Structures are given as structure tokens and as C-alpha cells.
């Protein structure tokens, strides 16, 4: 499991080092994909009506290219006199947004505060569009009381399935194939906390020239998993 290393300047404004990076944000409907054409114009799809609820016909405009996009910043930043806990809470929100690359409403709360002692472990909860991801915050074993900076590791204990992210990932991971068409998904939640690397119970599909059991054209059902940095699809037979 990859974890991020952060540092906070106690006399500075906010946290100085970046947290864990990139992809993969509890329950409302996602929006459909948008663009003008499907991955393949050659693959002749079957009759209409067999698609899932949400056609995915292009990239999602709300999914940003860079994790450092200003739209992913959380404002206002903590004031100069803000507590260590407040600075951690702010940084965790930006870390989560940076991984998802999808702007959304966030909040963070460390109910018992963040204990500034060597090797101390605290729990914080970061919410994105109503879905809550618990984070484990562990202070460096080399921490010394009164240190100007505090190093810590932040580890999310859940993955986050975000509809826009999943639709976008489905498009970008299949758009180059010439043997498929008609990408679609079930209506995915706007955001839902899930176990990482575990089947989410949600599905997408595409129609492929060789997708049928006898090697002829047919729909291929795709399961969905979420890891720390991405949404993964796998064939369901």
C-alpha cells in the first residue's frame, strides 16, 4: 500500500509538502458521458435498447488533466495561527481532490485531533460529495517536540468510486480499440466509499466484434474495482 509523506511548517501557513497522489471521492447518481463518437465506427452494434443506463460516448469534461489544477484547491487556507490538526484536515482534502481530479464538495474532521508525538497514530475522516474516507495519520518516529516541521504519513483506509471518474476511465481505456463500440455503464453513485481492489458490485459494458460466446459479436460485461490511483475494469463471464 502506498502512503504519502507530508511535512508541516509549524510557523508557516498550512502544509508544505504534497500528500498521496492521483486516482481513483455516499450515494447519489452520476452523470453520463459526453462526446460525439464511440470508440469504433467499424464495429456494428446490435439493436438499440441493449445498452446500460448511462452511455459513455466521450471524456468527462469535469475530470481535470492535472492534480495541481487550481479548481482542486480548498479555500480558504488555514490561518497562520491555525492548529496542527486544522492544517492536516485542509491538506487531506486537497490530497483527495488531487487523486480524483474531479472538483467536488469536501470536508475533513479529525475527531480526537492529531497527536503530535513520535509514532502517534490518529484517525481523520475526509468527505467528498457525501462519501467518507477514513485516513490514518502517523507521525514520524523521528519527531521531536518543538520541531519546526512535522513529518507524517497519511493513509486512506477506503477507496472512492466516483461516477465521473469511472465513466472517464472507461472511455480513455477503451477509446483506441477498433473492435468495440457502445460503451455504457449502470448509473453509478456520484461518490461511494468502497474497499480497495474489491468488486464494487457495479458494472459497465461494451459491444465487441468477438464478444459473444461463440466468437461472434456481443456485449462484454465489465466489473469495477477501485485502487488508490485509478478505476479498474475486468471482464465478467
PASEDO-769889 format. One line per field, with one value per residue: residue number from 1; residue in three letters; x, y, z of N, C-alpha, C, O in turn. Coordinates in pm, whole numbers, m for minus. Example, Ala and Ser with C-alpha at 12.3 -4.5 7.8 and 13.67 -1.06 7.14 Angstrom:
koltor	1;2
kelum	ALA;SER
n_x	1319;1285
n_y	m569;m225
n_z	780;708
ca_x	1230;1367
ca_y	m450;m106
ca_z	780;714
c_x	1320;1290
c_y	m330;3
c_z	780;787
o_x	1424;1341
o_y	m332;114
o_z	846;804
This chain:
koltor	1;2;3;4;5;6;7;8;9;10;11;12;13;14;15;16;17;18;19;20;21;22;23;24;25;26;27;28;29;30;31;32;33;34;35;36;37;38;39;40;41;42;43;44;45;46;47;48;49;50;51;52;53;54;55;56;57;58;59;60;61;62;63;64;65;66;67;68;69;70;71;72;73;74;75;76;77;78;79;80;81;82;83;84;85;86;87;88;89;90;91;92;93;94;95;96;97;98;99;100;101;102;103;104;105;106;107;108;109;110;111;112;113;114;115;116;117;118;119;120;121;122;123;124;125;126;127;128;129;130;131;132;133;134;135;136;137;138;139;140;141;142;143;144;145;146;147;148;149;150;151;152;153;154;155;156;157;158;159;160;161;162;163;164;165;166;167;168;169;170;171;172;173;174;175;176;177;178;179;180;181;182;183;184;185;186;187;188;189;190;191;192;193;194;195;196;197;198;199;200;201;202;203;204;205;206;207;208;209;210;211;212;213;214;215;216;217;218;219;220;221;222;223;224;225;226;227;228;229;230;231;232;233;234;235;236;237
kelum	UNK;UNK;UNK;UNK;UNK;UNK;UNK;UNK;UNK;UNK;UNK;UNK;UNK;UNK;UNK;UNK;UNK;UNK;UNK;UNK;UNK;UNK;UNK;UNK;UNK;UNK;UNK;UNK;UNK;UNK;UNK;UNK;UNK;UNK;UNK;UNK;UNK;UNK;UNK;UNK;UNK;UNK;UNK;UNK;UNK;UNK;UNK;UNK;UNK;UNK;UNK;UNK;UNK;UNK;UNK;UNK;UNK;UNK;UNK;UNK;UNK;UNK;UNK;UNK;UNK;UNK;UNK;UNK;UNK;UNK;UNK;UNK;UNK;UNK;UNK;UNK;UNK;UNK;UNK;UNK;UNK;UNK;UNK;UNK;UNK;UNK;UNK;UNK;UNK;UNK;UNK;UNK;UNK;UNK;UNK;UNK;UNK;UNK;UNK;UNK;UNK;UNK;UNK;UNK;UNK;UNK;UNK;UNK;UNK;UNK;UNK;UNK;UNK;UNK;UNK;UNK;UNK;UNK;UNK;UNK;UNK;UNK;UNK;UNK;UNK;UNK;UNK;UNK;UNK;UNK;UNK;UNK;UNK;UNK;UNK;UNK;UNK;UNK;UNK;UNK;UNK;UNK;UNK;UNK;UNK;UNK;UNK;UNK;UNK;UNK;UNK;UNK;UNK;UNK;UNK;UNK;UNK;UNK;UNK;UNK;UNK;UNK;UNK;UNK;UNK;UNK;UNK;UNK;UNK;UNK;UNK;UNK;UNK;UNK;UNK;UNK;UNK;UNK;UNK;UNK;UNK;UNK;UNK;UNK;UNK;UNK;UNK;UNK;UNK;UNK;UNK;UNK;UNK;UNK;UNK;UNK;UNK;UNK;UNK;UNK;UNK;UNK;UNK;UNK;UNK;UNK;UNK;UNK;UNK;UNK;UNK;UNK;UNK;UNK;UNK;UNK;UNK;UNK;UNK;UNK;UNK;UNK;UNK;UNK;UNK;UNK;UNK;UNK;UNK;UNK;UNK;UNK;UNK;UNK;UNK;UNK;UNK
n_x	85;65;178;156;402;423;489;477;515;539;535;448;211;m19;29;338;436;342;74;m53;m72;m274;m551;m836;m1345;m2224;m2376;m2522;m2663;m2461;m2333;m2387;m2164;m1997;m1960;m1890;m1858;m1830;m1589;m1536;m1622;m1641;m1716;m2006;m2287;m2538;m2903;m3074;m3137;m3024;m2825;m2667;m2776;m2637;m2494;m2160;m1991;m1771;m1494;m1512;m1603;m1562;m1351;m1032;m711;m470;m347;m276;m437;m592;m863;m891;m810;m856;m1028;m1090;m733;m579;m535;m246;m216;m339;m423;m222;m380;m589;m446;m368;m620;m703;m507;m552;m797;m726;m541;m705;m878;m686;m609;m844;m905;m1137;m1342;m1524;m1748;m1596;m1499;m1333;m1247;m1088;m1166;m1058;m848;m508;m246;58;312;598;561;290;m51;m334;m683;m856;m1138;m1234;m1452;m1613;m1839;m2042;m1952;m1753;m1415;m1200;m891;m566;m339;m4;250;593;851;1076;1009;1051;962;866;980;1042;926;686;686;473;279;6;m265;m518;m799;m999;m1122;m1243;m1520;m1611;m1852;m1813;m1539;m1514;m1663;m1508;m1264;m1336;m1386;m1132;m966;m1056;m1093;m914;m950;m1046;m1229;m1453;m1759;m2027;m2006;m2114;m2262;m2396;m2602;m2394;m2295;m2260;m2053;m1892;m1772;m1555;m1414;m1071;m942;m1143;m1439;m1692;m1958;m2087;m2137;m2011;m2016;m1927;m1983;m1851;m1678;m1606;m1731;m1928;m2026;m1976;m1779;m1869;m2017;m2100;m2214;m1981;m1944;m1835;m1676;m1618;m1347;m1170;m865;m587;m514;m668;m953;m1040;m1124;m1268;m1326;m1638;m1756
n_y	m120;214;509;851;1105;1381;1718;1967;2303;2449;2715;2815;2885;2653;2324;2207;2011;1788;1548;1208;1095;1121;863;721;949;978;861;919;988;952;1143;1124;1018;1235;1324;1309;1071;711;455;290;309;111;m130;m295;m238;m411;m417;m117;m39;m235;m128;m21;195;441;585;598;815;971;1167;1281;1607;1727;1601;1668;1744;1780;1720;1938;2144;2460;2449;2244;2323;2389;2635;2877;2883;2748;2975;3168;3117;2877;2551;2249;2026;2144;2220;1972;1863;2034;1980;1709;1714;1844;1659;1437;1540;1592;1334;1234;1419;1549;1813;1887;1892;1908;1802;1779;1605;1551;1377;1338;1506;1553;1380;1504;1342;1130;863;848;764;879;922;1047;1179;1217;1379;1352;1480;1371;1111;927;894;727;824;729;880;901;1001;1082;867;999;1239;1531;1703;2040;2073;2242;2155;1898;1569;1335;1041;979;770;649;455;349;307;524;535;718;847;1014;992;717;682;838;704;457;535;643;421;245;371;353;114;m71;m266;m251;m102;112;179;165;219;107;321;494;572;913;948;707;536;262;m70;m109;m262;m450;m609;m390;m428;m288;m228;m200;m201;m311;m337;m586;m706;m970;m1049;m1231;m1562;m1756;m1647;m1460;m1129;m941;m830;m738;m782;m577;m571;m356;m224;m40;119;276;481;471;369;41;m199;m520;m822;m988;m1304
n_z	0;m88;69;171;223;426;524;776;828;1129;1181;953;685;661;511;389;215;m52;m47;m74;m411;m708;m844;m797;m447;32;m159;m449;m773;m1073;m1355;m1711;m1980;m2222;m2556;m2909;m3057;m3057;m2946;m3175;m3511;m3687;m3572;m3579;m3395;m3196;m3194;m3080;m2731;m2580;m2435;m2125;m1852;m1869;m2136;m2250;m2418;m2461;m2322;m1981;m1907;m1659;m1538;m1455;m1606;m1466;m1137;m997;m1068;m1024;m963;m790;m546;m200;m37;224;295;594;865;977;1249;1285;1414;1433;1372;1221;995;893;833;627;434;378;243;3;m91;m145;m343;m538;m610;m722;m921;m981;m927;m627;m343;m32;299;618;915;1215;1469;1729;1722;1597;1714;1816;1853;1858;1635;1685;1618;1452;1368;1090;914;585;371;61;m155;5;58;279;362;569;712;813;1021;1076;1282;1226;1345;1414;1514;1710;2003;1966;1721;1411;1176;1099;1015;857;781;566;524;329;421;275;m62;m326;m519;m789;m997;m1234;m1266;m1313;m1554;m1723;m1713;m1824;m2088;m2173;m2147;m2338;m2580;m2793;m2921;m3207;m3240;m3088;m2960;m2843;m2555;m2221;m1894;m1578;m1378;m1191;m850;m745;m564;m368;m91;m95;m54;m134;m433;m455;m571;m668;m717;m909;m1265;m1602;m1965;m2299;m2654;m2853;m3143;m3117;m2891;m2819;m2696;m2883;m3032;m3207;m3257;m2959;m2631;m2377;m2044;m1779;m1469;m1183;m1008;m753;m708;m534;m709;m940;m1143;m1210;m1463;m1524;m1704;m1682;m1672
ca_x	0;145;135;219;482;391;553;407;592;451;526;408;69;m59;121;433;466;223;36;m59;m113;m363;m675;m916;m1402;m2202;m2456;m2615;m2644;m2358;m2377;m2348;m2051;m2034;m1874;m1967;m1849;m1790;m1454;m1520;m1732;m1640;m1785;m2151;m2350;m2670;m3019;m3080;m3213;m2946;m2725;m2695;m2847;m2557;m2400;m2032;m1957;m1656;m1435;m1594;m1543;m1530;m1229;m923;m588;m362;m385;m243;m529;m644;m1001;m885;m764;m957;m1013;m962;m629;m572;m464;m112;m224;m422;m364;m167;m493;m658;m363;m378;m753;m703;m421;m616;m899;m659;m483;m811;m919;m577;m613;m963;m903;m1275;m1385;m1642;m1758;m1520;m1481;m1245;m1258;m1010;m1249;m978;m729;m392;m149;195;412;667;491;149;m146;m464;m778;m931;m1239;m1243;m1577;m1624;m1975;m2121;m1886;m1649;m1297;m1114;m746;m480;m228;103;361;724;917;1187;956;1099;878;918;1040;984;840;639;664;373;224;m140;m305;m663;m837;m1102;m1115;m1358;m1576;m1675;m1913;m1748;m1407;m1529;m1703;m1393;m1164;m1385;m1364;m991;m900;m1108;m1118;m824;m980;m1129;m1319;m1562;m1843;m2138;m1969;m2220;m2250;m2507;m2595;m2303;m2312;m2172;m1936;m1920;m1654;m1553;m1287;m980;m914;m1255;m1551;m1785;m2095;m2136;m2089;m2018;m2007;m1909;m2015;m1730;m1693;m1586;m1776;m2022;m1968;m1931;m1679;m1932;m2037;m2183;m2175;m1886;m1974;m1715;m1687;m1544;m1271;m1104;m741;m550;m493;m745;m1065;m1002;m1233;m1231;m1435;m1722;m1808
ca_y	0;336;614;978;1170;1522;1792;2090;2405;2494;2860;2853;2880;2527;2214;2245;1905;1725;1419;1100;1146;1056;819;675;1054;841;790;988;941;1017;1199;1041;1065;1332;1344;1293;942;597;413;232;324;m8;m238;m277;m272;m471;m328;m27;m86;m329;m54;9;322;561;572;668;847;1061;1200;1362;1741;1768;1534;1758;1679;1790;1721;2070;2243;2548;2412;2140;2382;2412;2768;2943;2808;2774;3098;3149;3064;2756;2437;2142;1945;2217;2215;1837;1849;2105;1910;1583;1744;1870;1534;1354;1603;1574;1197;1215;1517;1590;1907;1846;1946;1828;1844;1687;1615;1458;1392;1347;1582;1479;1379;1535;1268;1034;738;853;739;943;894;1161;1143;1314;1358;1405;1466;1286;983;949;807;741;830;707;976;852;1096;1020;821;1090;1368;1585;1814;2172;2076;2342;2083;1768;1473;1233;961;975;650;629;318;311;367;609;520;843;819;1085;934;585;698;890;597;360;590;657;290;165;451;320;m17;m61;m380;m236;18;116;177;214;176;128;454;482;678;1029;914;600;475;117;m135;m110;m388;m540;m585;m292;m467;m207;m282;m132;m299;m263;m436;m618;m795;m1109;m1053;m1340;m1688;m1833;m1570;m1355;m1004;m945;m743;m787;m720;m536;m536;m235;m217;88;117;407;583;454;275;m73;m279;m659;m893;m1076;m1411
ca_z	0;m98;159;137;325;428;631;810;897;1236;1178;818;658;600;495;286;118;m109;9;m172;m540;m804;m866;m802;m397;m10;m254;m536;m910;m1152;m1482;m1824;m2058;m2324;m2671;m3031;m3123;m2977;m2980;m3307;m3604;m3770;m3506;m3592;m3269;m3210;m3192;m2966;m2617;m2501;m2358;m1985;m1831;m1899;m2248;m2232;m2557;m2468;m2194;m1890;m1903;m1521;m1494;m1493;m1652;m1368;m996;m940;m1122;m919;m927;m688;m422;m97;20;246;362;737;903;1035;1385;1289;1483;1352;1326;1115;875;840;775;500;338;339;142;m124;m138;m203;m469;m634;m660;m804;m1031;m1007;m823;m552;m207;63;438;690;1059;1297;1588;1852;1691;1550;1824;1772;1927;1771;1603;1724;1510;1469;1261;1037;815;475;299;m75;m206;94;85;379;357;686;691;928;1024;1165;1297;1210;1468;1442;1560;1837;2049;1935;1587;1322;1082;1144;909;889;672;563;452;320;453;179;m194;m355;m652;m832;m1127;m1344;m1282;m1372;m1693;m1797;m1720;m1921;m2223;m2207;m2152;m2448;m2699;m2903;m2980;m3327;m3246;m2992;m2967;m2748;m2414;m2131;m1755;m1489;m1317;m1077;m750;m760;m484;m272;m31;m120;m24;m248;m501;m428;m661;m612;m744;m1021;m1392;m1731;m2072;m2435;m2756;m2929;m3260;m3075;m2753;m2794;m2651;m3000;m3105;m3287;m3183;m2839;m2521;m2278;m1915;m1706;m1329;m1146;m883;m732;m631;m480;m810;m1062;m1153;m1294;m1517;m1553;m1770;m1601;m1759
c_x	88;90;212;300;460;474;480;506;505;439;479;258;38;53;209;459;339;199;31;m122;m219;m464;m706;m979;m1474;m2298;m2552;m2578;m2536;m2415;m2324;m2230;m2095;m1925;m1953;m1958;m1798;m1653;m1439;m1642;m1743;m1722;m1935;m2220;m2488;m2780;m3017;m3160;m3136;m2839;m2765;m2744;m2771;m2463;m2274;m1976;m1839;m1602;m1529;m1530;m1502;m1405;m1110;m796;m484;m416;m354;m332;m587;m787;m1005;m834;m881;m930;m1121;m860;m633;m493;m329;m116;m306;m347;m308;m280;m566;m578;m367;m512;m762;m624;m484;m723;m834;m593;m588;m858;m812;m574;m729;m960;m1044;m1318;m1512;m1638;m1688;m1528;m1388;m1259;m1172;m1072;m1172;m852;m619;m283;m8;296;474;588;345;60;m280;m552;m850;m1029;m1251;m1367;m1573;m1764;m2057;m2059;m1766;m1538;m1216;m967;m676;m360;m124;219;494;783;1032;1140;1014;1007;944;982;968;891;802;614;558;333;72;m183;m457;m696;m951;m1068;m1240;m1400;m1654;m1723;m1837;m1610;m1415;m1568;m1585;m1287;m1206;m1358;m1217;m921;m948;m1118;m1030;m856;m1076;m1233;m1438;m1641;m1943;m2096;m2085;m2198;m2386;m2495;m2515;m2328;m2216;m2043;m1976;m1789;m1663;m1419;m1200;m960;m1021;m1369;m1653;m1931;m2160;m2071;m2099;m2013;m1967;m1955;m1891;m1758;m1683;m1634;m1871;m1952;m1915;m1832;m1736;m1955;m2128;m2133;m2077;m1911;m1846;m1749;m1598;m1476;m1205;m974;m704;m548;m587;m869;m1022;m1127;m1183;m1352;m1507;m1784;m1915
c_y	124;440;739;1030;1319;1589;1922;2182;2466;2644;2909;2846;2748;2428;2237;2138;1839;1591;1315;1147;1063;964;716;735;996;800;881;957;1018;1067;1115;1101;1161;1341;1302;1154;835;549;358;254;199;m120;m212;m326;m333;m369;m238;m89;m183;m259;m46;153;445;535;653;692;943;1089;1287;1501;1786;1700;1613;1680;1672;1791;1854;2181;2328;2513;2307;2193;2407;2547;2792;2848;2837;2902;3066;3081;2937;2640;2336;2056;2013;2212;2075;1818;1916;2029;1780;1606;1767;1745;1446;1410;1584;1433;1176;1299;1558;1685;1858;1905;1852;1886;1743;1712;1508;1465;1405;1428;1492;1491;1399;1472;1166;905;736;834;802;910;1022;1109;1254;1280;1426;1375;1363;1151;1007;845;829;739;801;801;926;950;1020;980;913;1226;1404;1700;1949;2182;2178;2277;1948;1679;1373;1158;965;859;640;482;266;370;451;589;647;824;885;1027;799;594;743;782;491;407;589;522;204;241;413;189;m2;m172;m367;m108;12;94;231;157;180;270;443;594;793;1007;808;542;324;62;m137;m252;m494;m507;m493;m333;m387;m258;m181;m240;m231;m375;m458;m714;m942;m1128;m1165;m1469;m1771;m1758;m1466;m1232;m1021;m850;m814;m710;m694;m507;m417;m255;m80;63;259;516;575;371;164;m149;m420;m729;m987;m1179;m1491
c_z	0;m3;130;253;314;535;651;879;1003;1238;1043;803;591;588;373;182;72;m45;m101;m301;m608;m744;m823;m760;m358;m118;m328;m679;m982;m1283;m1596;m1898;m2166;m2429;m2793;m3094;m3028;m3021;m3121;m3392;m3692;m3707;m3507;m3466;m3293;m3194;m3069;m2852;m2530;m2417;m2210;m1973;m1879;m2016;m2220;m2371;m2570;m2330;m2111;m1874;m1762;m1467;m1546;m1529;m1542;m1225;m929;m996;m1008;m876;m817;m555;m327;m32;125;310;512;766;965;1172;1396;1356;1383;1293;1210;984;811;771;639;394;290;232;5;m180;m206;m336;m577;m690;m756;m931;m1075;m896;m755;m413;m109;203;503;839;1124;1437;1720;1832;1638;1656;1769;1866;1833;1760;1643;1602;1545;1349;1222;932;712;393;164;m126;m126;126;176;368;484;648;823;917;1124;1165;1287;1345;1508;1494;1697;1878;2021;1798;1499;1220;1142;1023;952;763;681;472;447;343;366;43;m216;m500;m685;m975;m1242;m1372;m1351;m1519;m1778;m1816;m1821;m2063;m2260;m2220;m2269;m2581;m2819;m2973;m3099;m3335;m3151;m3018;m2851;m2603;m2331;m1992;m1687;m1433;m1188;m977;m776;m683;m383;m221;m47;m74;m149;m300;m474;m523;m595;m629;m856;m1151;m1506;m1838;m2203;m2530;m2840;m3041;m3220;m2932;m2719;m2755;m2767;m3086;m3198;m3200;m3063;m2734;m2427;m2149;m1838;m1560;m1298;m1011;m874;m657;m591;m586;m929;m1040;m1249;m1338;m1547;m1612;m1674;m1694;m1685
o_x	178;m31;319;269;477;524;427;572;405;342;469;187;67;160;162;500;240;292;97;m214;m247;m481;m630;m1098;m1566;m2282;m2656;m2469;m2518;m2530;m2226;m2198;m2213;m1809;m2070;m2043;m1730;m1602;m1335;m1754;m1842;m1789;m1983;m2212;m2549;m2755;m2965;m3240;m3178;m2771;m2882;m2752;m2832;m2362;m2282;m1921;m1812;m1656;m1615;m1416;m1417;m1357;m1090;m778;m417;m517;m400;m306;m627;m826;m1110;m815;m991;m822;m1229;m896;m685;m394;m301;m31;m338;m225;m342;m274;m601;m636;m368;m518;m821;m667;m471;m737;m882;m589;m562;m876;m845;m538;m715;m1008;m1067;m1330;m1597;m1537;m1718;m1561;m1368;m1279;m1182;m1033;m1215;m759;m634;m234;39;358;410;551;281;92;m333;m503;m899;m1005;m1276;m1385;m1533;m1803;m2129;m2109;m1686;m1564;m1167;m925;m720;m290;m154;279;506;768;1081;1220;1025;978;1062;1033;847;790;873;531;553;352;15;m141;m520;m628;m995;m996;m1331;m1325;m1751;m1646;m1801;m1569;m1333;m1514;m1563;m1229;m1122;m1313;m1180;m825;m887;m1149;m1068;m794;m1175;m1316;m1515;m1595;m1941;m2143;m2148;m2126;m2478;m2388;m2563;m2376;m2104;m1936;m2081;m1703;m1766;m1322;m1249;m960;m991;m1393;m1694;m2019;m2274;m1965;m2184;m2006;m1974;m1964;m1831;m1851;m1745;m1582;m1892;m1832;m1820;m1803;m1662;m1917;m2220;m2023;m2090;m1900;m1758;m1838;m1512;m1538;m1187;m973;m782;m578;m586;m889;m972;m1224;m1069;m1466;m1444;m1858;m1971
o_y	136;459;735;1001;1378;1523;1981;2144;2531;2697;3029;2808;2732;2444;2282;2170;1834;1527;1326;1228;950;965;620;703;1046;687;918;904;1137;1039;1043;1219;1170;1364;1264;1120;865;595;380;223;182;m196;m118;m445;m309;m249;m278;m180;m211;m323;m63;225;542;467;766;602;991;1040;1357;1511;1873;1738;1624;1565;1571;1855;1880;2299;2273;2543;2283;2116;2441;2570;2734;2748;2941;2931;2951;2999;2893;2635;2337;2018;1948;2202;2063;1762;1862;2015;1744;1525;1716;1725;1388;1335;1561;1414;1109;1256;1596;1643;1796;1961;1733;2003;1634;1825;1390;1551;1476;1423;1370;1601;1321;1540;1122;845;631;884;781;874;1096;1006;1369;1166;1542;1259;1281;1082;1097;724;940;661;842;802;910;978;907;1049;907;1316;1320;1787;1969;2288;2198;2336;1893;1711;1332;1207;954;852;622;394;152;469;450;620;680;788;817;1014;768;521;694;770;439;330;540;509;101;181;439;157;71;m173;m462;m18;m82;2;330;59;247;331;390;701;773;1044;818;504;264;136;m164;m348;m613;m390;m514;m278;m414;m320;m92;m359;m108;m491;m363;m794;m1027;m1214;m1194;m1484;m1847;m1798;m1391;m1231;m1103;m796;m933;m587;m780;m427;m380;m297;m12;m6;352;632;666;311;193;m162;m437;m701;m1056;m1143;m1585
o_z	83;5;70;369;207;626;557;975;971;1292;1019;896;473;647;268;71;145;5;m204;m301;m570;m622;m805;m750;m293;m163;m273;m703;m956;m1317;m1580;m1882;m2199;m2396;m2782;m3176;m2930;m3123;m3182;m3351;m3763;m3777;m3444;m3434;m3397;m3181;m2964;m2873;m2418;m2337;m2175;m2073;m1924;m1997;m2171;m2434;m2679;m2231;m2165;m1830;m1748;m1360;m1667;m1489;m1526;m1197;m817;m973;m906;m763;m757;m460;m370;23;117;371;553;698;1000;1205;1507;1355;1265;1176;1113;876;689;662;546;280;173;141;m96;m301;m311;m432;m693;m806;m858;m1036;m1189;m781;m818;m371;m103;222;450;883;1092;1516;1811;1913;1634;1683;1687;1948;1738;1861;1637;1494;1654;1242;1307;870;747;350;152;m138;m181;215;152;366;507;561;930;817;1242;1061;1335;1445;1621;1516;1786;1796;2049;1762;1513;1181;1226;939;1068;652;789;356;552;290;382;34;m133;m592;m616;m1063;m1339;m1488;m1438;m1602;m1889;m1924;m1895;m2148;m2367;m2296;m2297;m2684;m2933;m3074;m3091;m3426;m3134;m3088;m2772;m2537;m2368;m1974;m1733;m1441;m1088;m1014;m824;m730;m319;m301;m16;m56;m258;m224;m470;m553;m481;m561;m894;m1148;m1506;m1805;m2215;m2491;m2891;m3035;m3283;m2859;m2601;m2778;m2751;m3199;m3261;m3083;m3064;m2745;m2401;m2146;m1832;m1531;m1379;m914;m975;m555;m612;m556;m1013;m934;m1357;m1263;m1590;m1575;m1594;m1786;m1742
